[in-house]
């Protein structure tokens, strides 16, 4: 299950988040954008405060997209999205998902038997 919304670990430490989830392409992209922002900011004569603000905005944007990056990586690895659920915490989400999933699995008709054909 992947939470939809902001990833607080990616907000505070995006590089550690990328290493933890083995998101090598995301880490490379993060560094590319970070170096571009820093280089352009230094050439434009931005001070440390402005560069820090731009870096913080980059981290916020990355944190908002971090879980979508995980979802994309899992889909590329062959995982299939089975359903969507909501809840107050992980246990509630798991309970809601599996009860609805088991209910639909029981309702689906089974394949006809070929015995006696």
C-alpha positions, -999 to +999 in steps of 0.1 A: +000+000+000+012+034-009-001+065+008-014+092-014-001+126-004+031+142+010+060+120+021+074+136+052+107+117+050+111+130+014+104+165+026+131+165+053+157+143+036+150+136-001+183+120-007+179+095+021+143+088+009+156+080-026+183+057-012+159+039+011+134+032-017+162+025-043+149+053-065+181+058-084+166+078-113+147+100-089+179+107-070+197+115-102+169+139-113+169+155-078+206+162-080+203+175-115+176+200-106+194+209-073+226+217-092+207+236-118+189+257-093+221+263-073+242+272-104+216+295-119+210+311-085+247+317-080+251+332-115+221+354-109+237+367-077+212+352-052+222+352-016+222+323+007+187+330+019+172+330-016+191+298-025+179+282+007+143+291-001+146+277-036+161+245-023+132+243+003+107+247-026+124+219-045+122+197-014+085+205-010+078+197-047+097+164-044+079+154-012+045+160-029+055+137-058+076+111-039+048+086-034+038+089-071+074+081-079+072+050-058+039+040-075+055+045-109+085+024-100+063-004-088+042-003-120+074-005-140+085-035-120+053-053-129+031-046-099-006-042-107-028-018-088-057-038-074-077-012-057-079+021-037-090+026-001-090+052+025-087+053+063-073+070+093-042+048+095-026+018+078-045-008+098-079+007+089-069+010+053-058-027+052-090-038+069-112-019+045-093-030+014-092-067+023-128-069+034-140-053+001-116-074-019-127-107-003-163-097-007-159-092-044-139-124-047-168-144-032-193-127-055-175-135-088-189-167-104-164-195-108-156-210-141-180-238-152-168-273-147-159-294-177-167-326-160-191-347-179-185-330-212 
